Amino acid sequence: MSTLGHVASDSATMLRRNLRHMLRYPSLTLMLLAMPIIFLLLFVYVLGGTLGAGLGGAAGGRADYVEYVTPGIILITVASGATGTAISVAMDMTEGIVARFRTMAISRTSVLTGHVVGSLIQTLLCVAAVLGVALLVGFRPSAGPVEWLGVAGLLGLLILALTWLSVALGMSARSVETASNLPMPLTLLPFFGSGFVPTDSMPAGLGWFAEHQPFTPIIETLRGLLTGAPIGDSAAVSVAWCVGITLVGYLWARRTYNRASVR
């Protein structure tokens, strides 16, 4: 078998390990799924009537707001998945299993690849579940097949970017508790962007930050693809942010993995 074949085989083995871990311990997946669903129900049924009235749409109220807020909830779902990845990687680092893998004749990159692909699958399933709940509470996307492909591609890029970043955070953390807190800013960023209210309704300084932080163009692109809202240059900016975060996360994770001491 070639070197590439060994890498692919070892990565597949590590992926099966991570998927089986998710099946045997579903509490983490349920926790990652619960938060965005609670936020969705809270903002639609408790705050949606008031916030939706300020959007100025034809229907107004809750019906407008569920269309507006769903892309932001999807971003929170992806950010929650990053938290789960950081926790899983930190558990492997602190429990010594990575040290054990280092003594075995397996590809070094397969350990990280298994985590990344497993987290990608887990987060995509969570996004599908949250989108299903959004449909139940009244979200009615107007996207056609091309727009849905765009949504899938952008979400895939975003999940890959945040997963590599969270792998690096999990490897850098000294404990599982620390790893669970490090990705928290990712979960908060949609609140300080256009995820829940338009950025022009914010104070000047906060509005400037909301316009220029990475999640806002991604939310605007998802909103445009799903509901037909204007996208402008948000798609290109979104791809640039995703590629940049992926490179930083990958290089940081690889460097940390190669020099990490046995814990």
C-alpha positions as CSV (number, residue, x, y, z in Angstrom):
1,M,0.0,0.0,0.0
2,S,1.3,3.5,-0.9
3,T,1.9,6.2,1.7
4,L,-1.2,8.0,0.7
5,G,-3.1,4.8,1.0
6,H,-1.9,4.3,4.6
7,V,-2.9,7.9,5.4
8,A,-6.4,7.4,4.0
9,S,-6.8,4.0,5.8
10,D,-5.6,5.3,9.2
11,S,-7.8,8.5,8.8
12,A,-10.8,6.3,8.1
13,T,-10.1,4.3,11.2
14,M,-9.9,7.4,13.3
15,L,-13.1,8.7,11.7
16,R,-14.9,5.5,12.7
17,R,-13.5,5.9,16.2
18,N,-14.9,9.4,16.5
19,L,-18.3,8.5,15.0
20,R,-18.6,5.6,17.4
21,H,-17.7,7.9,20.3
22,M,-20.6,10.2,19.3
23,L,-23.0,7.3,19.1
24,R,-22.0,5.9,22.5
25,Y,-22.0,9.3,24.2
26,P,-24.8,11.2,22.6
27,S,-25.1,13.7,25.5
28,L,-22.5,16.1,23.9
29,T,-24.3,16.1,20.6
30,L,-27.7,16.7,22.3
31,M,-26.2,19.6,24.3
32,L,-24.8,21.2,21.1
33,L,-28.2,20.8,19.4
34,A,-30.2,22.1,22.4
35,M,-28.7,25.6,22.6
36,P,-29.5,26.8,19.1
37,I,-33.0,25.3,19.2
38,I,-33.7,27.0,22.5
39,F,-32.4,30.3,21.1
40,L,-34.6,29.8,18.0
41,L,-37.8,29.2,20.0
42,L,-36.9,32.1,22.4
43,F,-36.3,34.7,19.7
44,V,-39.3,33.6,17.6
45,Y,-42.0,33.1,20.2
46,V,-40.9,35.5,23.0
47,L,-39.2,38.3,21.1
48,G,-40.1,37.7,17.5
49,G,-43.3,39.8,17.5
50,T,-41.6,43.0,18.7
51,L,-38.3,42.5,16.9
52,G,-40.1,41.5,13.6
53,A,-42.3,44.6,13.7
54,G,-39.1,46.7,13.5
55,L,-38.0,45.0,10.3
56,G,-40.6,46.8,8.2
57,G,-41.6,43.8,6.1
58,A,-44.9,43.2,4.4
59,A,-46.1,40.6,6.9
60,G,-44.4,42.1,9.9
61,G,-44.0,40.6,13.4
62,R,-43.1,37.0,14.0
63,A,-43.5,35.8,10.4
64,D,-40.9,38.3,9.2
65,Y,-38.6,37.7,12.1
66,V,-38.3,33.9,11.7
67,E,-37.2,34.5,8.1
68,Y,-34.6,37.0,9.4
69,V,-33.2,35.2,12.4
70,T,-32.8,31.6,11.0
71,P,-29.4,32.3,9.3
72,G,-28.1,33.6,12.6
73,I,-29.3,30.5,14.4
74,I,-27.5,28.4,11.9
75,L,-24.3,30.2,12.6
76,I,-24.8,29.6,16.3
77,T,-25.3,25.9,15.5
78,V,-21.9,25.8,13.7
79,A,-20.2,27.7,16.5
80,S,-21.6,25.2,19.0
81,G,-20.2,22.3,17.0
82,A,-16.8,24.0,17.3
83,T,-17.1,23.9,21.1
84,G,-17.8,20.1,20.9
85,T,-14.7,19.6,18.8
86,A,-12.5,21.5,21.2
87,I,-13.8,19.4,24.1
88,S,-13.2,16.1,22.2
89,V,-9.7,17.0,21.3
90,A,-8.9,18.2,24.8
91,M,-10.2,15.0,26.2
92,D,-7.9,13.0,23.9
93,M,-4.9,15.1,24.9
94,T,-5.5,15.0,28.6
95,E,-6.5,11.3,28.9
96,G,-3.3,10.2,27.2
97,I,-4.8,8.6,24.1
98,V,-2.9,10.9,21.8
99,A,0.3,9.9,23.6
100,R,-0.6,6.2,22.9
101,F,-1.3,6.9,19.2
102,R,2.2,8.4,19.0
103,T,3.7,5.1,19.9
104,M,1.8,3.2,17.3
105,A,2.7,2.7,13.6
106,I,-0.1,5.0,12.3
107,S,-0.1,8.2,10.3
108,R,0.4,11.2,12.6
109,T,-2.1,13.3,10.5
110,S,-4.8,10.7,10.8
111,V,-5.6,11.6,14.4
112,L,-6.4,15.2,13.5
113,T,-8.1,14.3,10.2
114,G,-10.4,11.9,12.1
115,H,-11.5,14.6,14.5
116,V,-12.0,17.2,11.7
117,V,-14.1,14.9,9.4
118,G,-16.1,13.5,12.4
119,S,-16.9,17.0,13.6
120,L,-17.8,18.1,10.1
121,I,-20.4,15.3,9.9
122,Q,-21.7,15.9,13.4
123,T,-22.2,19.7,12.8
124,L,-23.9,19.1,9.4
125,L,-26.4,16.8,11.1
126,C,-27.0,19.4,13.8
127,V,-27.5,22.1,11.2
128,A,-30.0,19.9,9.4
129,A,-31.9,19.3,12.6
130,V,-32.0,23.0,13.5
131,L,-33.2,23.8,10.0
132,G,-35.9,21.3,10.4
133,V,-37.1,22.9,13.6
134,A,-37.0,26.3,11.8
135,L,-39.3,24.9,9.1
136,L,-41.7,23.7,11.8
137,V,-41.9,27.2,13.4
138,G,-42.6,29.0,10.1
139,F,-39.4,29.4,8.2
140,R,-40.1,29.3,4.5
141,P,-37.0,29.6,2.3
142,S,-37.4,30.6,-1.3
143,A,-34.1,29.0,-2.4
144,G,-33.9,26.9,-5.5
145,P,-31.4,24.0,-6.2
146,V,-28.5,26.3,-7.1
147,E,-29.1,28.5,-4.0
148,W,-29.2,25.3,-1.8
149,L,-25.9,24.2,-3.3
150,G,-24.5,27.6,-2.4
151,V,-25.8,27.2,1.2
152,A,-24.3,23.8,1.5
153,G,-20.9,24.9,0.1
154,L,-20.6,27.9,2.3
155,L,-21.6,26.0,5.4
156,G,-19.1,23.3,4.5
157,L,-16.4,25.9,4.2
158,L,-17.4,27.6,7.5
159,I,-17.6,24.3,9.4
160,L,-14.2,23.3,8.1
161,A,-12.7,26.6,9.1
162,L,-14.2,26.6,12.7
163,T,-13.4,22.9,13.2
164,W,-9.6,23.4,12.4
165,L,-9.6,26.5,14.7
166,S,-11.3,24.5,17.5
167,V,-8.9,21.6,17.1
168,A,-6.1,24.1,17.7
169,L,-7.9,25.5,20.7
170,G,-8.5,22.0,22.1
171,M,-4.9,21.1,21.7
172,S,-3.7,24.3,23.3
173,A,-6.0,24.1,26.3
174,R,-4.5,22.7,29.6
175,S,-7.8,21.1,30.6
176,V,-11.2,20.0,29.2
177,E,-12.9,22.8,31.2
178,T,-10.6,25.4,29.6
179,A,-11.3,23.9,26.1
180,S,-15.0,24.2,26.6
181,N,-14.7,27.9,27.3
182,L,-12.2,29.0,24.6
183,P,-14.6,28.8,21.6
184,M,-17.3,30.8,23.5
185,P,-16.6,34.0,21.5
186,L,-17.5,32.2,18.4
187,T,-21.0,31.5,19.8
188,L,-21.4,35.2,20.8
189,L,-20.3,36.7,17.5
190,P,-23.7,36.2,15.7
191,F,-25.3,38.4,18.5
192,F,-22.8,41.2,17.7
193,G,-23.5,41.0,13.9
194,S,-26.5,41.0,11.7
195,G,-27.8,37.6,13.1
196,F,-30.6,39.0,15.3
197,V,-31.1,42.7,14.4
198,P,-29.9,44.9,11.5
199,T,-26.5,46.4,12.1
200,D,-27.7,49.9,11.3
201,S,-29.9,49.8,14.4
202,M,-26.8,49.5,16.7
203,P,-24.7,52.3,18.2
204,A,-22.0,53.6,15.9
205,G,-19.0,51.8,17.4
206,L,-20.8,48.5,17.8
207,G,-22.4,48.9,14.3
208,W,-18.9,49.3,12.8
209,F,-17.7,46.1,14.6
210,A,-20.8,44.2,13.5
211,E,-20.3,45.2,9.9
212,H,-16.6,44.1,9.8
213,Q,-16.6,41.0,11.9
214,P,-16.4,37.7,10.0
215,F,-19.8,36.3,10.7
216,T,-21.8,39.2,9.4
217,P,-21.0,38.6,5.6
218,I,-21.6,34.9,6.1
219,I,-25.0,35.5,7.7
220,E,-25.9,38.0,4.9
221,T,-24.9,35.5,2.3
222,L,-27.0,32.7,3.9
223,R,-29.9,35.1,4.2
224,G,-29.7,36.1,0.6
225,L,-29.4,32.5,-0.7
226,L,-32.3,31.2,1.5
227,T,-34.7,34.1,1.3
228,G,-33.7,36.2,-1.8
229,A,-32.3,39.2,0.2
230,P,-29.6,41.3,-1.4
231,I,-26.1,39.7,-1.1
232,G,-23.7,42.3,-2.6
233,D,-20.1,41.4,-2.1
234,S,-20.8,39.3,1.1
235,A,-20.3,36.0,-0.7
236,A,-16.7,36.8,-1.8
237,V,-15.9,38.3,1.7
238,S,-17.4,35.2,3.3
239,V,-15.2,32.8,1.3
240,A,-12.1,34.9,2.0
241,W,-12.8,34.8,5.8
242,C,-13.4,31.0,5.7
243,V,-10.2,30.3,3.8
244,G,-8.2,32.6,6.1
245,I,-9.6,31.0,9.3
246,T,-9.0,27.5,7.8
247,L,-5.3,28.2,7.1
248,V,-4.7,29.8,10.5
249,G,-6.5,26.9,12.3
250,Y,-4.7,24.2,10.3
251,L,-1.2,25.6,10.7
252,W,-1.8,26.3,14.4
253,A,-3.2,22.8,15.0
254,R,-0.4,21.1,13.1
255,R,2.3,23.0,14.8
256,T,0.8,22.4,18.3
257,Y,0.4,18.7,17.5
258,N,3.9,18.2,16.3
259,R,5.5,19.9,19.3
260,A,3.0,18.9,22.0
261,S,4.5,17.1,25.0
262,V,2.9,14.0,26.5
263,R,0.4,15.1,29.2
